[in-house]
Amino acid sequence: MQPALVFRKFGLAHRRPGSEEVLLENVDLELPAHGFYLFVGASGGGKSSLLRILAGLVESREPAPRLSGELLVDGVSLVGDAPDALREKVAAILQDEGLLDDLTPRANVELALRAGNRSPLLAPALLAQVGLEHAPERTAQLSGGMRKRLAVARALASSPALLLCDEPTAGLDAEAARTIARLLRDAHDRDPGRTTIVITHDIEAFDGITDGVLLLDRAARTLRLELPDFRPSGADHGRRPMDAVTPEPAALHGARRLLLQLAAIGETVLESIRRLPPFELGQVVRTTVKFTLEPALFVAIAGGVIGGLATFFALRNNPIHGGFESALLTGTGKVATAVLVPLLSGFFFAARIVAGAAARLGTMKRTNQIAALQMMGVRPADWLLTPLVWGMVIAMPAVTLGGVMAAAAAGAFAANTVSGITTVGWAEAWYATVNVRDVLVVLLKATLSGYLVALTCYHLGTGPKRSGAEVGEAVNSAIVIGMALVLTVHAGLTFLIYA
């Protein structure tokens, strides 16, 4: 029988600027298949890092851990890029669960079933298997224990050969922890072809239900398979003195990070083109409607204020005292319709939508929701980038035209109030030089701005997030860069077309 995992002279090290942290070296171990194993060891020893490597969740925008030797999962090598073939064989329950809070509990499981080419009709049975047949309608309403149960149900949707669990009982009381442990063991026993590995510090919750304990010996930088009744001692948590290694120079490390960031930008652009046809049509429709309705009133009010004030001051400060009012309205109408209102509408749209979109993506990255999508076999571009692009490319022009119309209505009101100009007289002057080309230019500027802002939100929001502060930094950067892109597009195209 082929082992579940094979380590041959395997080494794992994190690259740091000017240094290298060696976690494992010269590991030789075969982990028998179909076992239920605990994975224990000191915090910071590399357990979660190894799990993410096994799950194919290595962060692509940072220098990858240095791997050496050989690591086989079900006979497939993982030293190099994680093969797509393992996506259907490996599932992970991450510490933050990574549940999609904008979906119902059932929809979370159905998404995983569809991604695994299984019938969504199996969702109720999986929910019942973990005791969630009467779960609340909203995922955000689930308790901590219920969230763990739902994460188990979603992981089982793909019927994985290797199930990886990262601290599945963290934050639970003793009784709830024992329930989750028993649930994992029962799910394991239902599939005789499955191997389960559970990272945990709560060994007591798994008493009597394990087949072995995989120990990460921090002092020896190795892995050992111990008997089920093994309990680690303080000696197993020791830190080995740093060996003499040749670290990556800080300059080289920085250059590597910069190149990875640039490559990530290119990858975002390519993904936006490759995945443009909507695979998740419902998500695209929901995003587009949301992006259109949320800022519509805000932009309309802003457009009305701009159009009304521009007309008011143009007529009230007429140096000819009532003369050439038609010419003043014509100039104001042209500038407001073709340049000023579309530009400021783009600003207002970005201020209203970009912050929310970047914050949502950053939170999803921080709480492992994006990693969970990857584990299910769902491309984050299909679920997040494509809806974002379509939503902004459709919503920004629509909202901009709404702002232009509001500006025109406010301009008509101001003209009538200041000079008693009729609506017909105002319209003849306001739109005297506004033509179809102006409308097409407005749509072009809004569409291109929406596309670039969408890419900015996605790229910054889905970058590495280790803390809430990094989520906040991404939001601030997205707002600033988004507004700068809107200004650049509008200024550049206006000059190019009208100059």
N, C-alpha and C positions, 0 to 999 in steps of 0.2 A: 504494500500500500504506500502511495506517495505521501511524504510528509506535507503538512500544511505550510510550514515555513522551513527554509534551509538557509543557514548562515555559514559562509565559508570565508574565513579570514576577513570577516566583515568589519569595516570601520565607519564611524560616523563622527563628524566634527562640524561645529558651527564656525563659519568665517566671520571674524570681527575685524574692524579697522586696525591694522598693525598687530593682530594677534589671532590665535586660533584656539577654540575651546574643544578639546577632544573629549567626546562622551563615551564612545565605544571603540575598541580596537582589537583586531585579531579574534573576533568572535567565531567560534565553531560550534554550531548547535543545530540539531534537527528537532523540530516540534511536531510530534505525531498528530496526524489528522483526526478530526472528529472529537477532539477533547474540549472541555470547558475549563479554561485556565484563567487564573488571576495573574495580573502583571503588576508587580510591586517594586518599590525602590524609593530612594530619597527624592524629594521634590527638586526639580532642576536637573535631574540626572539624565534626561533624554527620553522618558517614556512617551510623552505626548508628541515629541518630535518624530520618534520612530513610528508612532501610530499614523501621523499625517503622511509620512512617506509611504507606508503600506496602503493608505487610503488614496494616494495620488493627490494630496492637497498641499503640495509644496508651493509657497508663494513665488509667483513668476517674476515679480518686480523687484526682488531682492536677491542678492547672491545666494544660490542654493547651498544647502549643507554639502560638505565634501563627503562623498561615499567612496569606499574602497572595498576590494574583495567582491564577494558575491552574495546577493540576497534574492532568494527565489520564493515566489508565492504560487503555490499550485504548479510548480515547475516553470513559472515565467519569471524572468529576471527583472528586478526593479532597479538595478544600478544603471541609471540612464533615465530616459523618459518613461513614465508609467504607461504601459500599453493600454489601449482602449478596451482590449479584450477583458481586462480585469474589472472594468466598470460594472459588469453584470455579475461578477463573482464576489466583490468586496463591498460591504456596507459599513457605515460607521455611525454610532450614536455619540455626538459630540457633547462636551460638558455643558454648553449653553443651549443644547437641544437643536437650535437652528430652525425652530418651527416658523412657518409663514403665518404671521398673525393676521394678515389681511384675508386669509382663507379660513374656512370652517375646519374643525378637526377632520371631518369626513373628506373635505376637499384636499387637505394635506395628504391624506393616505391615497386618495384617488390620483393625485398628481404623480406620486411615486409609482403607483401601479401602471399608469399609462406610460411613464418613462421606461418601465421595465417590460413593456409589451405584454402586460397582463390586464385582465378585464377590471375596470373600475368597480364592477358589481361585487368584487371581493372585499371592498372596503368595510362594509358592516361586519363581516365575519372577523376581519382583523381587529377592528375596534372591540368587538365582543371578546376576542381572545385575550385582550389586555384589560378587560373590565371597563371599557368606555362605551358600552352600547347606549348609554343615556348621557352622553357628554353634553356640556353646554354648547349652544349654537356658535358662540364666538370663541376662537382659540385664546384670545386675551383673557377670557374669564376662567381659564383652567388654573387649578392650584398647582403648586410645585410638583406634587406626586403625579397628578394627572398629566402634566406636561411630559414627565419622564415616560409615562405609559404610552402617550401618543407618539413620542419619539421612537419607542420600541416598535409600535405598530407600523410606523412609516418605514423603519429600517427593514422590517420583515417583508415589506411589500415586494421587494426584489428577490426574495428567497435566496439570500446570499450564501455562498459556500464559506466565506470568512466574515464573521461579524465582529467588529471592533467597537468597544465601549469605553469612553473616557469619563471616569468618575460618574457613573450613572446614578449613584446614591448620594451625591454631594448635596448638602443643604436639606436633607430629609431627616426626620427623627428616626429612631431605631426601628420602630415598627414599620414605617413606610419604606425604609431602606431594605428591610428584610423582605417586604412584599415585592419590591422591584427585583431584588436578587433572585427570588423564587420564580418570578415571571420570566426573567432571562433564562434561567435553567430550564423551565418548562418549554419555552420557545425553542431552546437548543435541542431538547429531547424529541421534539416533534419532527425534526429534520435530521435523520441519521447521517447525512453527508455534510453537516455543518461543523465548523470549528469556531469557537467563541473565545475571544480574549478580552478581559475586563481590566482596565487600569483602575485601581482603587487604593485608598488608604483605609477604607472601612472593611477590613478583613472579616470582622465578626459577623457582618451581615451575610457573608457567603459561607459560614461554617457548615461543613458537611455536604456541600453541594458542588465542590470543585473536583476536577480530575488532576490538578497539579498547579503549582505556583511558579510562574516565570519571574525570576529575580534579576533585576538590573543591579549588579554589584558596582557601585560607584567607585569604590576604591580600586577594584581590579579592572574597571571599564569593560565589563563583560556581561554576558547573560548566562544564567544557569536555570535548569528546570529542576525544581524541588518537588517533594512529595506533597500531597494535598494538605497535610497537617502542619506544614512548615510555617513558621512565623519569623519574620526578619528581626534581627537584633540591631543594636546600635552600631556594631562593627560593620554591618552590611551597608550602612549609610555613610560610611567614611568617605572623605575626599582624598583622592590620590594626588600627590604632588605633581605639578606640571612637568611634563617631560620636555626635553629640548626638541622643539619643532621649528620648522621654517615657516613663519607666518606669512600671510599675504601682506605686502606693504600697504600702508594706509592709502597712498596715492592710487595704487592699482585697485584697491577695494572701492575707492570713491569712483574711479573711472568705470568699473564694472557696474556699479549702481546706476551711474548716469546713462550708460548704454542700455541697461535694462529698462530704465524709465522711458528713454526715447523709443525703444522697441515696443514698449507697452502702448505708447501713443499711436504708433503705426498700426499695431494690432487692433486697437479700438476703432480706428478709421476703417480698416479692412473688414472687421466684424460688422460694422454698421452697414457696409455695402453687401457683404456676403449673406447676412441674415436679414436683409431688408424685407423680403417677403414674410408676412406675419405667420409664424407658426402657432402662436398663442393669440388667436384673433380676439377672444374675449378680453384678454389683458390689454390689447391694443385699443379696443373700443372704450374700455373703462378709463384708461389713461387719457385718451383724447378728450372724452367728455369732461373729465375732471379738470384738465388743463384749460379747457375752453370756458367752463362755467365759473371756476374759482376766481380768475382775475377779471372777468368780463365787466362787472359793475365797477370795480376799482378803476380799470382803464377807461371805461366810458365816462366816469365822473372826471377823471384827470383830463381826458380829451376835451370834455365840455368846458372845463375851467380854462384850458389853454386857448381853445377857439373863441370863447366868449371874451376873455381878457384881451386877446390879440385884436379882435374886431373893435372892442370898446375903446382901447387906447389909440388905435389907428384913426378912428373917427373923431374922438374927443380932442386929439392933439393935431388935428388937421391944420397946418399952417395957413391954408387958404380959406379957412372958416366956412366949410360947407361946400367948397368947390372940389371938383375931381373925386367925389366920393366913390363913384363907380370904379375909377382907376385904383383907388386905395383898396376897395373890396377885392378887386381882381388880383392885385399883388398879394394881399393877405390870404386869399383863398388858395392861390398857387403854392405859396410857401407852406401854409398850414397843411394842405392836403398831400403834397408831394414830399415834404421834408420834415417839418417840425413835429407834427403830431405823430407820424410813423416812428420817428426816432424816439420820442419820449414814451410812446406806447410800448416800444421794445424795452426801454428801461423799466417801465412799471411792470411789464409782464415778467421780466427777469427777476425783479425784486420780489414779486409775489410767488413765483413758481420755483425759481432756481434753489432758493434756500430750503424749501420743503423737499424737493427732489434729492438734493445732495445729502440732506440730513437723513432721509429715508434710506438711501443707498449706503451711507456711512454706517448707520445703525445695523443694517442687514449684514454688512461686512463684519462689524464688531461682534455681533451676536451669532456669527456662524451660519446665518441663513443662506448666504451665497455659497458657502462651502457645502451646505446641505443640498442645495440645488445641484451642485457638481456631483455629489455622491449619488444622487438619484439618477444621474445621467441626463439632467436637464441643463442645456446650455444657458448660462446666465445672460448671454446676449439675446436669446429668444425670449426669455422671461422679463428682462429688464431693459436692455439697450434698444431693441426693436420697438417696444411700446413707447419708450422715451423719445426716440427719433420721430416716429409717426405722430405722437401726441404733440410735440412741439412744432413740427413742420406744418401740421394742420391748424393747431390752436393759435400759434402766434400770428399768422396772417388773418385768421378770423377775428381775433381779438383786436388786432390793429385796425382792421376795417371798421369794427365797432367804435373804436376810439375816434377815427376820422369822421364817421357819421355823427357821433355825439358832438365833436368840435364844430361841424357844419351847423347842426341844430342850434347850438349855443351862439354861433356867429350870427345866424338869422335873427335870433331873439335880441342880441346886443345891437344889431343894426337897426331893428325896429324901435328899440328903446331909446337909442341915442339920436337917431336922425329920422325916425318915422318911415324908414324904407320898407316897402312891402316885401313879402316873402318872394314873390315873383321877381321883383326888381333886384332883390338881394341875390337870388339864385342866378339870374342872368349875368350879374357882375362877378360873383364868387367863382362860378364855374366857367368863366369866359375863356380861360386858357388851359383849363384842366381837361386832359384828353385820355384816351384809352392807354396810351403809352405810360402816362403817369400812374394809372392804376396798376398796370403790369409791373412797373418799377417798384411800387410800394409792395406788391406781393412778392417780388423777387427778393427784395431786401429782408422782408419778414421771414420768408422761407429759409433763406441762407442763414440768417441769424438764428432761427430756431434749430436748424441742423447743428450748427457749431456749438450752440449753448447746450444741446442735448449731449453731444460728445464730451463736452467739458464736465457736465454733471456726472456722467457715467464714469469717466476716467478718474476724476478726483474722488468720487464717492466709493468706488470699488478698490481703491488702493489699500495698502496695508493699514490696519487700524488696531493699535494695541491699547488705546485708552479713549475715554470720552473726549479728552482734549484734542486728540487727533481727528476725531469726527468733527468737532467745532472748527478746527483749522481748515478742514476740507470744505466745510460750508462757506466759511468766509472767503476762501480762495475762489470757490465756484461763483459766488456773487460778483466779486471784483473782476475776475476774468470774463465772466458772462457779460457783464455790462461793457467791458472794454471791447469785446467782440462785436456787440451790437453797435457801439459807436464806430468801430473801424469799418464794419460792413456798410453802414448807412453813409458814413462820410465818404468812403472810397467809391461806392457805386454812384452816389449823388454827383460827386465830382466827375467821375468817368463818363456818366451819361449826359449830364446837363452842361458841363463845361465845354 
